[in-house]
Amino acid sequence: MEISVTNNNGRADVAIIRLRGNFDSESYKKFDSAAEAAHRDGARYFVINLSEVPYMSSAGIRSLIGLYKTLSKDMSEQDKQAVRTGIREGGYAYPNQKLVNPTDRVQEVLNTTGLLMYLGIYKNEQEALAAF
């Protein structure tokens, strides 16, 4: 898998990660390393472009959840309470992580695992960035 990471020009705390290739047990460590480095450099919001990912395995799902857990450590106690309330009420969407244009096959995996309940899907990077 090929990965590129850029910061949104207007906000240094937003990292855009573009993936190309399968997101699976062969490649998830690349994603984890790239996300970890961006977080270490100050990113607290992530746009993950999945438009060129034909396949995602459980390893890719685990990486997306791992990024959620990393970002959750930065949340205030008030924000954590809002998360618990939102999940309980069935209307929670995680505000710090947005997905862009997953392929049909990847979207099916995200839907089957229940992640689409928590991660917003956007048509393009501009829409995802505007949602922050």
MARRO-114849 format. One record per residue: x, y, z of N, C-alpha, C, O, CB in turn; residue in one letter. Coordinates in steps of 0.05 Angstrom, whole numbers, padded with zeros to 5 digits, always signed. Each point is the difference from the previous one (the first is absolute). Glycine has a CB too. Layout:
N
XYZXYZXYZXYZXYZA/...
***
This chain:
132
+00017-00023+00000-00017+00023+00000+00018+00025+00000+00021+00000+00013-00058-00025+00011M/+00028+00045-00039+00013+00026+00000-00015+00019+00018-00025-00001+00000+00043-00007-00047E/-00004+00024+00062-00013+00019+00018+00013+00027-00003+00025+00002-00002-00036-00039+00035I/-00006+00057-00034+00010+00028+00001-00015+00015+00021-00024-00004+00004+00036+00003-00053S/+00003+00017+00064-00012+00016+00021+00006+00029-00004+00023+00007-00004-00019-00046+00036V/-00024+00056-00032+00003+00028-00002-00016+00014+00021-00020-00012+00011+00029+00009-00061T/-00002+00027+00057-00016+00016+00018-00017+00018-00016+00009+00011-00021+00026-00014+00057N/-00059+00008-00027-00018+00019-00013+00013+00027+00002+00010+00008+00021-00051-00035-00009N/+00041+00042-00034+00014+00025-00001-00010+00020+00021+00016+00015+00011-00009-00022-00059N/-00032+00007+00054-00011+00019+00019+00003-00008+00029+00000+00017+00018-00032-00005-00052G/+00035-00038+00040+00002-00009+00028+00021-00021+00003-00001-00021-00013-00047+00031+00019R/+00068-00004+00010+00022-00019+00004-00008-00024+00016+00014-00021+00000+00017+00059-00002A/-00054-00037+00016-00009-00022+00016-00016-00021-00015-00011-00019+00012+00012+00049+00027D/-00004-00026-00066-00015-00019-00017+00020-00014-00018+00013+00013-00016-00055+00016+00018V/+00043-00055+00000+00016-00017-00018-00018-00013-00021-00021-00012+00008+00056+00004+00028A/-00027+00008-00061-00014-00014-00021+00017-00024-00007+00023+00004-00009-00046+00039-00009I/+00012-00067+00021+00015-00024-00007-00013-00012-00024-00024-00007+00001+00037-00001+00048I/+00002+00005-00070-00010-00012-00025+00013-00028-00003+00024-00003+00001-00031+00049-00023R/-00011-00066+00018+00010-00027-00002-00005-00010-00029-00019+00007-00013+00009-00016+00062L/+00029-00008-00058-00003-00012-00026+00010-00029+00002+00023-00005+00006-00016+00049-00030R/-00026-00063+00020+00006-00028+00002-00016-00013+00022-00016+00013+00013+00062-00004-00030G/-00042-00034+00021-00015-00015+00021+00008+00009+00028+00023+00004+00006-00026-00043-00038N/-00017+00041+00049+00004+00007+00028-00005-00025+00016-00022-00007+00008+00007+00056-00015F/+00037-00064+00011-00002-00027+00011+00024-00007+00018+00015+00018+00008-00041-00031-00049D/+00029-00012+00047+00022-00008+00018+00027+00005-00011+00020+00000+00015-00050-00035+00002S/+00032+00039-00043+00026+00006-00012+00007+00030+00002+00023+00007-00002-00030-00045-00030E/-00013+00055+00036+00004+00028-00002-00008+00017+00024+00006+00024+00001-00011-00031-00049S/-00010-00004+00067-00011+00016+00021+00021+00015+00017-00005+00021+00010-00033-00053-00009Y/+00062+00019+00001+00021+00013+00016+00009+00026-00012+00008+00019+00014+00006-00064+00001K/-00015+00047-00042+00007+00025-00013-00020+00022+00008+00008+00023+00005+00012-00049-00044K/-00045+00019+00039-00021+00019+00007+00004+00008+00029+00000+00024+00007-00032-00043-00039F/+00036+00000+00050+00004+00006+00029+00023+00019+00004-00002+00019+00015-00017-00064-00004D/+00041+00040-00025+00024+00016+00003-00005+00029-00010+00008+00019+00013+00021-00060-00018S/-00042+00043-00018-00006+00026-00011-00019+00016+00018+00004+00024+00004+00003-00043-00050A/-00028+00006+00056-00019+00014+00018+00014+00008+00026-00005+00022+00010-00033-00048-00031A/+00054+00008+00032+00014+00006+00025+00019+00024-00004+00001+00017+00018-00004-00066-00005E/+00017+00050-00035+00019+00022-00005-00016+00026-00003+00009+00021+00010+00023-00053-00033A/-00054+00031+00008-00016+00025-00003-00011+00009+00027-00001+00024+00006-00012-00038-00052A/+00004-00004+00063-00010+00007+00026+00022+00012+00017-00003+00020+00014-00031-00057-00017H/+00057+00024+00002+00024+00010+00015+00007+00029-00009+00010+00016+00016+00007-00064-00010R/-00022+00053-00032+00007+00027-00011-00023+00020+00005+00002+00023-00009+00026-00045-00025D/-00049+00014+00048-00021+00019+00008-00027-00004-00012-00019+00015+00007+00055+00016-00002G/-00039-00050-00023-00027-00004-00013-00019-00012+00021+00007-00019+00014+00015+00011-00059A/-00045+00020+00047-00021-00010+00018-00026-00006-00015-00019-00010+00011+00039+00037+00025R/-00020-00021-00062-00022-00006-00018+00011-00014-00025+00021+00008-00010-00048+00032+00027Y/+00013-00061-00026+00010-00016-00022-00021-00003-00022-00023-00007+00006+00054-00017+00026F/-00023+00028-00056-00016-00007-00024+00015-00023-00013+00023+00002-00007-00041+00046+00000V/+00004-00071+00004+00012-00023-00012-00013-00006-00026-00024-00008-00001+00035-00011+00047I/+00004+00022-00068-00010-00003-00027+00003-00030-00008+00022-00010-00002-00011+00058-00010N/-00034-00061+00009-00001-00029-00007-00008-00005-00029-00007-00023-00007-00003+00014+00055L/+00010+00029-00064-00010-00003-00028+00016-00019-00017-00009-00009-00020-00008+00055+00024S/+00042-00051+00004+00017-00018-00016+00008-00025+00017+00021-00012-00004-00004+00051-00022E/-00035-00047+00044+00004-00024+00016-00021-00021-00010-00023+00002+00007+00041+00025+00034V/-00009-00047-00056-00019-00020-00011-00009-00020+00021-00021-00013-00003+00042+00019-00041P/-00005-00010+00065-00006-00021+00020+00010+00009+00028+00022+00011+00003-00018-00046-00039Y/-00021+00030+00056+00007+00005+00027-00006-00025+00017-00022-00010-00001+00014+00060-00004M/+00028-00059+00020-00004-00024+00017-00004+00010+00029-00002+00024+00005+00031-00053-00036S/-00031+00010+00049-00004+00006+00028+00025+00016+00011-00003+00015+00019-00025-00057-00014S/+00051+00038-00017+00023+00016+00008-00004+00030-00006+00008+00016+00016+00022-00057-00025A/-00042+00047-00013-00006+00028-00006-00021+00011+00019+00003+00023+00009+00007-00031-00056G/-00030-00008+00054-00020+00009+00019+00013+00005+00027-00005+00020+00013-00030-00047-00037I/+00053+00009+00032+00014+00003+00026+00017+00026+00000+00001+00013+00020+00001-00064-00016R/+00010+00058-00027+00015+00024-00001-00017+00025+00003+00007+00019+00013+00025-00042-00043S/-00056+00023+00017-00018+00023+00003-00009+00003+00029-00002+00022+00010-00013-00029-00058L/+00009-00016+00061-00008+00001+00028+00024+00009+00017-00004+00015+00020-00030-00052-00028I/+00058+00028+00002+00023+00009+00014+00004+00030-00001+00008+00012+00020+00013-00056-00029G/-00025+00056-00015+00002+00029-00002-00021+00013+00017+00005+00020+00013+00013-00025-00060L/-00043-00005+00047-00021+00010+00017+00009+00000+00029-00003+00020+00014-00032-00036-00046Y/+00047-00006+00041+00009-00002+00028+00022+00020+00006+00000+00012+00022-00013-00061-00022K/+00031+00053-00018+00021+00019+00003-00011+00028+00003+00007+00016+00018+00024-00044-00044T/-00049+00035+00008-00012+00027+00001-00018+00004+00025-00002+00022+00010+00003-00021-00060L/-00013-00022+00059-00018+00001+00024+00016+00008+00025-00012+00011+00018-00018-00045-00039S/+00055+00027+00021+00017+00007+00024+00002+00031+00003+00006+00009+00022+00019-00052-00028K/-00029+00058-00016+00002+00029+00001-00026+00013+00008-00001+00024+00004+00036-00027-00039D/-00057-00013+00039-00026+00012+00006-00002+00008+00029+00011-00012+00018-00031-00017-00054M/+00004+00050+00040-00006+00009+00027-00020-00019+00012-00012-00016-00014+00021+00064+00002S/-00012-00047+00038-00019-00018+00013-00028+00007-00009-00017-00018-00002+00047+00014+00042E/-00036+00029-00045-00026+00008-00010-00005-00012-00028-00022-00009-00005+00025+00052+00031Q/+00017-00043-00043-00003-00012-00027-00004-00030+00003-00016-00012-00015+00044+00048-00005D/-00014-00049+00038-00003-00029+00004-00028-00007+00009-00012-00020-00008+00060+00017+00019K/-00060+00020+00006-00027-00004+00009-00020+00003-00024-00019-00015-00002+00031+00032+00049Q/-00007+00003-00064-00017+00004-00023+00002-00025-00019-00020-00007-00012+00027+00057+00015A/+00016-00062-00005+00003-00025-00016-00017-00022+00012-00015-00012-00015+00062+00025+00002V/-00045-00017+00039-00016-00021+00013-00030+00004-00004-00014-00019-00006+00051+00013+00040R/-00045+00031-00031-00028+00006-00004-00009-00004-00029-00021-00012-00005+00024+00045+00043T/+00013-00024-00056-00006-00003-00029-00002-00029-00008-00018-00007-00016+00040+00050+00007G/-00003-00059+00018-00001-00029-00007-00025-00013+00012-00013-00015-00013+00064+00014+00012I/-00057+00008+00026-00023-00012+00013-00026+00007-00015-00018-00016-00002+00042+00019+00046R/-00025+00022-00055-00024+00009-00014+00001-00007-00029-00020+00005-00014+00017+00032+00046E/+00025-00049-00042+00001-00009-00028+00005+00022-00020-00005-00004-00024-00024-00032+00038G/+00038+00059-00005+00004+00022-00019+00028+00013+00001+00003+00024-00005-00051-00016+00009G/+00068-00024+00002+00027+00011+00003+00016-00003-00026+00001-00022-00011-00003+00011+00060Y/+00015+00032-00057+00019-00001-00022+00026+00013+00010-00001+00023+00009-00036-00021-00045A/+00058-00016+00035+00026+00009+00010+00009+00025-00015+00003-00001-00025+00009-00045+00039Y/-00008+00069-00001+00006+00025-00014+00029+00002-00010+00005+00018-00016-00039+00002+00044P/+00053-00036-00019+00028+00004-00007+00010-00017-00023+00023+00003-00008-00017+00008+00055N/-00022-00029-00057+00009-00018-00021-00022-00002-00022-00022-00009+00006+00050-00018+00028Q/-00021+00034-00058-00019+00000-00023+00012-00018-00022+00024+00000-00004-00041+00047+00016K/-00001-00062-00025+00008-00017-00022-00009+00012-00026-00022+00012-00001+00020-00053+00031L/+00018+00038-00051-00007+00011-00026-00003-00022-00021+00018-00016-00004+00006+00058+00016V/-00047-00043-00024-00006-00015-00024+00011-00029+00000+00015-00008-00018-00014+00051-00006N/-00009-00059+00044+00009-00028-00001-00012-00014-00024-00023+00006-00008+00027-00007+00058P/+00010-00018-00061-00010-00016-00022-00024-00016+00011-00004-00003+00024+00050+00000-00046T/-00063-00007+00004-00023-00015+00008+00007-00024+00018-00014-00004+00020-00009+00018-00062D/+00044-00028+00035+00008-00023+00016+00009+00008+00028-00007-00014+00020+00021-00010-00063R/+00001+00045+00045+00009+00010+00026-00023+00011+00016-00002-00005+00025+00047+00016-00044V/-00063+00003+00006-00024+00011+00014-00017-00023+00012-00011+00002+00021+00012+00039-00051Q/-00003-00063+00015-00014-00023+00010+00012-00012+00025-00014-00007+00019+00000-00003-00066E/+00041+00009+00047+00014-00010+00024-00005+00019+00024-00005-00009+00022+00041-00012-00052V/-00034+00047+00025-00004+00020+00021-00029-00002+00011-00004+00003+00024+00039+00027-00045L/-00053-00034+00003-00028-00002+00008-00005-00026+00016-00014+00001+00021+00000+00026-00061N/+00025-00049+00031-00004-00026+00013+00012+00001+00028-00012-00012+00019+00014-00011-00063T/+00020+00036+00048+00013+00001+00027-00013+00021+00018+00006+00000+00024+00037-00015-00045T/-00060+00032+00010-00013+00020+00017+00016+00026+00002-00010+00019+00013-00010-00056+00012G/+00043+00039-00038+00015+00025+00002-00013+00024-00013+00005+00023+00008+00036-00051-00007L/-00058+00023-00021-00013+00023-00013-00018+00015+00019-00007+00023-00005+00009-00047-00038L/-00010+00011+00065-00017+00014+00020+00016+00023+00013-00011+00019+00010-00015-00061-00002M/+00053+00039-00007+00017+00018+00015+00018+00018-00017+00008+00021+00009-00009-00054+00026Y/+00006+00025-00060+00018+00015-00017-00015+00011-00023-00013-00015-00015+00051-00014+00028L/-00037+00055-00017-00013+00013-00022+00013-00006-00026+00024-00002-00002-00038+00038+00032G/-00002-00039-00051+00009-00005-00027-00006+00024-00017-00022+00011+00000+00015-00062+00004I/+00027+00060-00019-00003+00024-00017+00008-00006-00028+00017-00018-00005-00009+00048+00045Y/-00020-00016-00059+00006-00004-00029+00028+00008-00007+00013-00013-00017-00061+00020+00007K/+00058+00014+00022+00027+00009-00007+00013+00013+00025-00012+00004+00020-00002+00003-00068N/+00039-00001+00045+00016+00011+00023-00011+00027+00008+00000+00007+00024+00040-00032-00040E/-00048+00042-00003-00010+00026+00007-00024-00001+00018-00002+00015+00020+00019+00002-00063Q/-00036-00036+00037-00024-00003+00017+00008-00010+00028-00011+00009+00020-00017-00018-00061E/+00047-00009+00042+00009-00011+00026+00013+00022+00016-00005+00002+00024+00012-00047-00044A/+00010+00061+00008+00013+00022+00014-00020+00021+00010+00003+00010+00022+00037-00018-00050L/-00060+00013+00012-00021+00020+00008-00016-00010+00024-00012+00016+00014+00009+00000-00062A/+00003-00043+00053-00016-00011+00022+00013+00003+00027-00012-00006+00020-00006-00026-00053A/+00044+00040+00033+00013+00004+00026-00008+00027+00013+00010+00006+00021+00029-00034-00038F/
***
